[in-house]
Structures are given as C-alpha cells and as structure tokens.
Amino acid sequence: MQHPNSSSPGAAPPAVVVTGLGPVSAAGIGIDALWSSLEAGRTGLGPVTAFDPAGFPARVAGQIAEDAFSIRDVVPKTYRKSTKVMCRDIELAVVAADTAIRDAGLATKGTDPDAEPTIPPERFGCHIGAGLIAADVDELTAALWSSRDESGAGVDLATWGAKGMQNLTPLWLLKYLPNMLACHVTIVHDCHGPSNTITCAEASAPLSMGESMRVIQRGAADACLAGGTESKLNPMAYVRQVFSERLCAGDDPAAVRPYDPAASGTVLGEGGGIVVLESAASAARRGARAYAELAGFAATQAPPADARGLATDDTAAALVAAIRQALARAGETADAIDAVVPLGSGVPSYDAAERDALLEVLGTRAGAVPIVPLAPYVGNCSAGAGGIAGIVACRMLEAQRIPARLHATGTAPLDADASPARDHALRTVLVSMPSQGGQCTAALFRTPADALARAAAMGGAA
C-alpha cells in the first residue's frame, strides 16, 4: 500500500520542508548565536589553540570555544559512557542533531525518554556528512613509540602487531570511523528509518540533505536529520590542507576574502550544521514552524585538477549543471534566484570556478543577486560547510535579510563585497557547493508557505 507521504506515478513529489536548525560553529551553538554573528559582522576566526600551530604557515581558524558545550550534558545520562569513544567530529554531530531536534519542537528518546516520540522511530531517518577523521596524534604516538625498530628511527611492523597496537584502547577504531556520527545520533534519538554517511568533503552535507529529501519524497520516512559536521583542527588533518595549498598564511583573520582578486586562501573551521527535514504533510499535521522548503537538489562530478584537489574549468561546468538541474527539479528558472550562499572559501581556484559558474547561470542579473560567503565568519568547515550554508539560507528566508559580508573588495561583476546586513526580499536562495574531491552540489531553498498550504489543504495527507 502506498504511504500517504509518497507521490503517485507522474505526480509532483511531496514537498519537503526544514523545521529544525542545528548549527555548531566558531560563532556558537544554535541559530541565534550564528545569526547574531552574521548580523553584527562579527567573525569567529581567531588564533589556533587546539594544538600548537607554530610550525604551520597558517595559524588562524574557526574554533569553537572550549566552554561552548559539554558533550556529557547533551546526551542522556544512560548514554554518557559512550562519550568516551566520541572524537571531536562525533561530538559536533551529536550537539548539532540535538540542537536541530529541539529547535523543531520534536520529542525523541534523546530529548525526553518518557515522552511519546513526535515522529515514530521507524519513520525518522538520518543522513550525516562526515570527513575522513584524523586520529589523535598523542594516542598514535604512544603506540608507535613502543614499536620502534632497533635503530630507534623507524617502526617495526612485527613489534607494532605484537606490542604497539596493544597500547591503543580496544574501542579505538570506533572513535574515528566516519559512520559513527550517524551511529551515535540515531542511537541517542532512536531513529530507525533509512540512514547513511557521506564523505565527499564540502559536498557532504548537501549530499546528505539531498538523500534525506528523496527518502522522504518516496515515502520511506516522515522526517530525517540531515547535514554534516567536521573538525580538521588537529595536526594530521591540518598538514594535509597545508600541502594542498588551500590555506592563507599568517595570523590575520581578515585574510579570508572570497572572490577578492587579492585572496590567497582559506582558513579551516570546525563545526557544521544538521537540520530536520520533514514532509510538508507531517509538518502541517503537527502545526510545525517551517523555515523553508527544500525545493530542488542536484549533484554532479568534476575531475579534480591534481592531488591537491584544486578547481578547474571542469569544476565550473559541473557546478553550472548542478544548479540548472536543481532549478529544473524545483520548477524554477535562474530568474528565481534571489541570493546565493556559496562555498566562498577564498581559495583562488575555487573562487574562480564559482564566479564563472554563477556568471553563467545568472547572466545579466549577476550583479543584482547578493552572494553571502560564510568562510570569513567560521572558516571552511569542510563536511560541515554545506550544513551551515543551508541553515543560513533558511534563516535568510525567514528574516528576509542579507547578512553582513566581511573583508572582500573588488568582487564585481558579482555582488560579494563587504557590506552591512540589510533587508532584502527573498523567495528563493541557492546554496552552491563545490568540493575538494570534485563533487558539486546545488540546493534550492524556497519560502515554505505554498508547500505548507498545499499540505494543509489536503488534510496533511500529502
């Protein structure tokens, strides 16, 4: 029997809306902290303190304050032992999911174990984008040090297997597997619906949102947690980004200048965003507030230029294709785009690819469509970048505001120069996200009134 949230063959797919926002970033926890930072033009970038960056050319990052949260306070008391096997990335996902669920007004086993779940567990899915998590250097060093060969200059693999590995906790691997973000979130909140993990750098969170959208549209779930989080603020992950020549050097947070001709690179951030995506029918039945409709989504692939993953003309072409497909699936044209929240990292090759793609799609309107880069506020959060971008797009639609923009000048013909926050009529906001691996995504967020009205008129049935 067909589920009421699914569509009949040939019919338009059921609408999917965003009912909960869960950003975690250097700006703080929750949408109020993030939006306050964006309204005020207050960056969260500052000196790296998570490790000693003295040997690195880049010494600025978007780091979450140590006292921003305690993971033991976020999970139920019965689950606190499990926090011992949560690396930083997992903690960020658990906090973001909890924030999104509470913002959506949902009751789950994780928010209130005695309450009836708002969404039946078997109808609640979870798709979370993750990075390729780097293990803690101190943990690995202790094990490797005990596995030195006779010269003391290298590691003896036989000693490693017989002795060195024993210095790692038995559950060591469970602390660092990328799929453990979704694993812990689904256990805490008792989500039994479709679940998946996607690891495609900056495209991870939008890809997760796109998968959740399709799961809901085909009737396999009423709601899903979707987005991504990541922290590259550890020496192993950091050095990879240095070798990829993506980071700007020095100690000045204002060096992140997306689309500026003088831009020299980006800085890393930790964090991301998870949202509650819900069928418009489900949201209408429970009288939920909806920030936006996720009206269209598409993804394409471009070959990276080389091992560094720098962008090329192929990246621009792939991004154009993704944007046009997302527009078509939403039943819109490029004229509908009122603002864009891009990757906007400040990495010159990516800035160039994004600029070319947006100019191709927007045409003569390019200079009249505000571009809102977020890296100058929170850094490039990689697998979490698209999650934060989607959340900001939703808040922009609700507030009918363009946030302040930082640092950049000379960005014409795009509209991306530094400017204060301002009112702006918005119906549709594009989130466009190329990634270091070549995956390109486009997500179209639209004001939700029409979607909710259609669902309500049908009695919340579809």
Secondary structure, DSSP 8 states (H G I E B T S, - for coil): ---TTS--TTS----EEEEEEEEEETTEESHHHHHHHHHHT----EE--SS--TTSSB-EEE---TTS--HHHHS-GGGGGGGGG--HHHHHHHHHHHHHHHHTT---TTT-TTS--SS-GGGEEEEEE-------HHHHHHHHHTTB-TTSSSB-HHHHHHTGGGGS-TTTGGGT-TTHHHHHHHHHHT--S-EEEE--GGGHHHHHHHHHHHHHHTTS-SEEEEEEEEE--SHHHHHHHHHTT-B--BS-GGG--TT-TT---B-EEEEEEEEEEEEHHHHHHTT---SEEEEEEEEEE---SSTT----HHHHHHHHHHHHHHHHHTT--GGG--EEEE-----HHHHHHHHHHHHHHHGGGGGGSBB---HHHH-B-GGGHHHHHHHHHHHHHHHTEE--B-S----TTSB-S-B--EE---SEEEEEEE-TTSEEEEEEEE-SHHHHHHHHHTTT--
